Amino acid sequence: MIYSVIMAGGVGSRFWPLSRRRNPKHLLSLFDDEPLISETINRILPVTSLENVIIVTNGTQAPLISKAYPALQPSNFLIEPVGRNTAPCIGLAAVKIRKADPEAVMIVLPADHLIDDIPEFQRCIRRAVEVASEEKCLMTIGIPPTRPETGYGYIQRNSDSRGEPKVCTVKTFAEKPPLATAERFLESGDFYWNSGIFIWRVDEILRQIEEYLPELYQRLLEIESLGDSPQSVKTLRRIYRRINNISIDYGVMERAEHVKLIEGNFGWSDVGSWEEAYRRSKKDNSGNAFLGGHLFIDSKNCYVNSPKKLVAVVGMEDVIIVESRNAVLVCSRDKSQDVKQVVEKLERMNAKRLL
């Protein structure tokens, strides 16, 4: 069987002030009327039945996601007591799936990405499922880079590509690089953007977690043995709080031996910042992009998101302006990755109404 695990526990702090704890990035409609998570579910359904979609999230977000996508049932949700990054999230889903089918194939997807060519995306996923099932390897999707992006991680491939879409073994992973390094990656021709999308058999990912993250694996075994009683929920919370915060990339993918990459040519974006929202938006003749009320005078290459208020921009270039009910963001486009620092400072100030 094929399961799709959608990771939907984050907030998306770079999209403040619209993204909040009770209105996270994956529930925003940044480009049309549909939330990002609804788009994620819809494009995977031809590959996975809805009953085999698992949304890993927290207790606050689960009812919000259910409201955004009413077809979801309680059985579609897997609630994390606390956030512990992607390795525990994936491990928790894996032990749940193992109970139903120890040899199931598991597709892991972030909830908040954009895909332009959905049929090609589905073709790529189906091919990845075939390879992961037959070869018992860990698979990820690499995106051919179009610019020296410093906000993405990178994957270097070996030269043993085969098939269509291309499948090859992974040589190394690289964290988000400085600009000069990203430019070298682009020039080399053998680096891909790390999409954060994974495909593997559930028994294989659990075997790799057991090998490289043995402490996490022991915690997962404890969780797997729990029932559904109220006492079990308390026990789950206690166990989960003892789990270390670690990503699947750092904990497993960068260390495992049998990792393969499939090339994804389907117009991918993780929409990681307001700059990316600007880049993907329609623009006027002066390069300005907008959503809602706006008035541009002697301004160019600006982005305005203000559904309920008129924003007049006079004599400005390369700025981002986002208005929400109780906050306004104004920042330079080249500093859009730093918006998360606003959220970090508000957290230190305990400004809960702004979070």
C-alpha positions in Angstrom: 0.0 0.0 0.0 1.0 3.6 -0.6 0.7 6.2 2.2 1.3 9.9 2.0 2.5 11.6 5.2 2.0 15.4 5.1 4.1 17.3 7.7 2.0 20.2 8.9 3.1 21.2 12.3 5.1 24.4 11.6 4.1 28.0 11.5 6.2 29.5 8.7 7.7 32.4 10.6 9.1 34.0 7.5 5.5 34.7 6.4 4.7 36.9 9.5 2.5 38.8 10.0 0.0 36.7 8.1 1.4 33.4 9.3 0.6 32.9 13.0 0.3 30.0 15.4 -3.4 29.7 14.7 -3.1 30.6 11.0 0.1 28.9 9.9 1.6 29.2 6.4 0.1 26.0 5.1 -3.4 27.4 5.8 -2.7 30.7 3.8 -4.0 31.2 0.3 -1.1 33.1 -1.1 -1.9 32.9 -4.8 -5.5 31.7 -5.1 -8.5 30.8 -3.0 -7.2 27.4 -1.9 -4.9 27.0 1.2 -1.5 25.5 0.4 -2.3 22.3 2.4 -5.4 21.7 0.3 -3.4 21.9 -2.8 -0.9 19.4 -1.3 -3.6 16.9 -0.5 -5.4 17.2 -3.9 -2.3 16.7 -6.0 -1.3 13.5 -4.2 -4.7 11.8 -4.2 -4.3 10.1 -7.6 -1.3 8.3 -6.1 -2.7 7.7 -2.6 -6.3 7.2 -1.5 -7.5 9.8 1.0 -7.8 7.2 3.7 -4.1 6.6 3.4 -3.2 10.3 3.8 -1.7 11.0 7.3 -1.5 14.7 8.4 1.1 15.0 11.2 0.4 18.1 13.1 -0.3 19.5 16.6 -3.5 19.7 18.6 -4.0 23.4 17.8 -3.7 23.1 14.1 -5.6 19.8 13.6 -9.1 21.4 13.8 -8.0 24.3 11.6 -6.8 21.9 8.9 -10.0 19.9 9.2 -12.0 23.0 8.6 -9.9 23.9 5.6 -10.3 20.4 4.1 -13.6 19.0 5.4 -13.2 15.6 3.7 -10.5 14.6 6.2 -11.5 12.3 9.0 -10.1 12.0 12.6 -8.2 8.9 11.4 -6.3 11.1 8.9 -4.6 13.0 11.8 -1.5 12.1 13.8 -1.0 14.5 16.7 2.5 15.3 18.0 2.4 16.3 21.6 5.3 18.7 20.9 7.3 19.6 17.8 10.6 17.7 17.6 11.6 18.4 13.9 11.2 16.0 10.9 13.0 12.8 12.1 10.6 12.2 15.1 7.6 13.3 13.0 8.5 10.8 10.2 9.3 8.1 12.7 6.0 8.5 14.5 4.1 8.2 11.2 6.3 5.2 10.2 5.4 3.1 13.3 1.7 4.0 12.8 1.9 2.7 9.1 3.9 -0.4 10.1 0.9 -1.6 12.1 -1.2 -1.6 9.0 1.4 -2.8 6.4 5.1 -3.3 7.3 6.0 -3.2 3.6 4.1 -0.1 2.7 5.7 2.7 0.7 5.6 6.0 2.4 5.6 9.4 0.6 6.7 12.3 2.9 5.6 15.8 1.9 5.8 19.2 3.4 2.3 20.8 3.6 3.2 24.2 2.1 5.0 23.8 -1.2 3.8 24.8 -4.7 3.9 22.6 -7.8 3.2 24.0 -11.2 3.1 20.9 -13.3 0.9 18.5 -11.3 0.8 15.6 -13.9 4.6 15.6 -14.1 4.8 15.7 -10.3 2.5 12.6 -10.1 4.6 10.8 -12.7 7.8 11.5 -10.8 6.2 10.3 -7.5 5.0 7.1 -9.1 8.4 6.4 -10.6 10.0 7.0 -7.2 7.5 4.6 -5.5 8.5 1.9 -8.0 12.2 2.4 -7.3 11.9 2.6 -3.5 9.7 -0.5 -3.5 12.0 -2.6 -5.7 15.4 -1.5 -4.4 14.7 -0.8 -0.7 16.5 2.5 -0.8 15.8 6.0 0.6 14.7 8.3 -2.1 14.4 12.1 -2.3 13.4 14.4 -5.1 16.0 16.9 -6.4 15.0 20.0 -8.2 17.2 21.3 -11.0 18.3 24.8 -9.8 17.5 27.9 -11.8 19.4 30.4 -9.7 22.0 30.5 -6.9 19.5 30.3 -4.1 20.9 30.7 -0.6 17.6 29.7 1.1 17.6 26.1 0.0 19.7 23.0 0.9 21.4 21.2 -2.0 22.0 17.6 -3.0 25.0 16.5 -5.1 24.4 13.6 -7.4 26.7 11.0 -8.8 27.0 10.5 -12.6 25.1 7.2 -12.7 21.7 8.5 -13.8 19.2 6.2 -15.6 15.6 6.2 -16.7 13.1 9.0 -17.1 12.7 10.9 -14.8 16.4 10.5 -14.1 17.3 8.4 -11.1 20.8 8.5 -9.6 22.7 7.9 -6.4 23.4 10.7 -4.0 27.0 11.8 -3.4 26.5 14.4 -0.6 24.1 16.8 1.0 24.9 20.5 1.6 23.2 22.9 4.0 21.9 26.3 2.9 25.1 27.9 1.4 26.4 31.5 1.1 26.0 33.1 -2.3 29.5 32.3 -3.6 29.0 28.6 -2.8 25.6 28.5 -4.3 27.0 30.0 -7.5 29.6 27.3 -7.6 26.9 24.7 -7.1 25.0 26.1 -10.0 28.0 26.1 -12.3 29.0 22.5 -11.5 25.8 21.1 -13.0 25.6 18.2 -10.5 23.8 19.9 -7.7 20.0 19.9 -7.1 17.8 21.9 -4.7 16.7 19.7 -1.8 12.9 19.5 -2.1 12.3 18.0 1.3 10.1 15.3 -0.4 11.0 11.7 0.5 9.9 8.2 -0.7 10.8 4.9 0.9 9.4 1.7 2.3 8.3 2.0 5.9 10.5 -0.9 7.0 13.5 0.6 5.3 13.2 4.0 7.0 12.7 2.4 10.4 15.7 0.2 9.8 17.8 3.3 9.0 16.4 5.2 12.1 17.4 2.2 14.2 20.9 2.3 12.8 21.6 6.0 12.9 19.2 7.3 15.6 19.0 4.3 18.0 17.7 6.4 20.9 14.8 7.8 18.7 14.1 4.2 17.6 13.7 3.0 21.1 11.3 5.8 21.9 9.3 4.9 18.8 9.1 1.3 19.9 7.7 2.5 23.3 5.1 4.6 21.4 4.2 1.7 19.1 3.3 -0.4 22.1 0.8 2.2 23.4 -2.9 1.8 23.1 -5.6 4.5 22.8 -6.5 5.0 26.4 -6.3 8.5 28.1 -3.4 7.1 30.1 -1.6 6.2 26.8 -2.0 9.8 25.6 -0.2 11.0 28.8 2.5 8.4 28.3 3.0 9.5 24.7 3.4 13.1 25.8 6.0 12.0 28.4 7.9 9.9 25.9 7.8 12.5 23.2 9.2 15.2 25.4 12.3 13.1 25.9 13.0 12.9 22.2 15.8 15.0 20.8 15.0 17.6 18.2 16.7 16.5 14.9 15.9 16.6 11.2 15.7 13.6 8.9 18.3 15.1 6.7 20.9 15.5 9.4 19.9 12.4 11.3 19.6 9.9 8.5 19.8 11.1 4.9 23.3 12.6 5.2 24.6 9.4 6.8 22.8 6.5 5.1 24.5 4.6 2.3 21.7 3.7 -0.1 20.2 7.1 -0.9 18.9 7.9 -4.4 17.6 11.0 -6.0 15.0 11.4 -8.7 15.0 14.5 -10.8 11.9 16.6 -10.4 11.0 18.9 -13.3 7.6 20.0 -12.2 7.9 23.7 -11.3 8.6 23.3 -7.6 8.8 26.0 -4.9 8.8 25.8 -1.2 7.6 29.4 -1.0 10.0 30.0 1.8 9.7 33.8 2.1 7.8 36.8 0.9 10.5 37.3 -1.8 9.5 33.9 -3.3 5.8 35.1 -3.1 6.9 38.2 -5.1 8.8 36.1 -7.6 5.8 33.9 -8.3 3.2 36.7 -8.5 2.0 38.5 -11.6 3.5 42.0 -11.9 2.6 45.3 -13.5 4.8 47.1 -16.1 6.9 48.5 -13.2 7.6 45.1 -11.7 5.2 45.6 -8.8 3.2 42.7 -7.5 0.1 43.1 -5.3 -2.8 41.4 -3.6 -5.6 43.7 -2.5 -5.7 47.5 -2.3 -2.6 49.3 -3.6 -1.5 52.6 -5.2 2.0 52.8 -6.7 3.6 56.1 -7.5 7.2 56.3 -8.8 7.7 52.8 -7.3 9.0 49.6 -8.9 9.7 46.0 -8.0 7.6 46.1 -4.9 5.3 43.6 -3.3 2.1 44.6 -1.4 -0.2 42.1 0.3 -3.2 44.0 1.8 -6.6 42.5 1.2 -8.5 44.9 3.4 -6.7 48.3 3.3 -5.4 50.5 0.6 -1.6 50.8 0.7 0.0 53.7 -1.1 3.7 53.2 -2.1 5.5 56.4 -3.2 9.1 56.5 -4.4 10.0 53.1 -3.3 12.0 50.2 -4.8 12.4 46.6 -3.9 10.3 46.6 -0.8 7.8 44.2 0.7 4.7 45.5 2.5 2.3 43.0 4.2 -0.7 44.1 6.2 -2.6 42.0 8.8 -5.3 42.7 11.4 -2.9 44.0 14.0 0.5 44.3 12.4 2.3 45.6 9.3 5.6 44.3 7.8 7.8 46.6 5.8 11.1 45.1 4.7 13.7 45.2 1.9 13.1 42.3 -0.6 16.7 41.1 -0.1 16.1 40.8 3.6 12.9 38.6 3.4 14.7 35.6 4.9 15.2 37.7 8.1 11.5 38.2 8.8 11.8 35.1 11.1 13.9 37.4 13.4 10.8 39.5 14.0 9.0 36.4 15.3 11.9 35.4 17.4 12.0 38.8 19.0 8.3 38.8 19.6 8.6 35.4 21.3 11.3 36.8 23.7 8.9 39.7 24.4 6.1 37.2 25.1 3.9 39.2 22.7 1.4 36.4 22.3 -1.3 38.5 20.5 1.2 39.1 17.7 2.2 35.4 17.4 
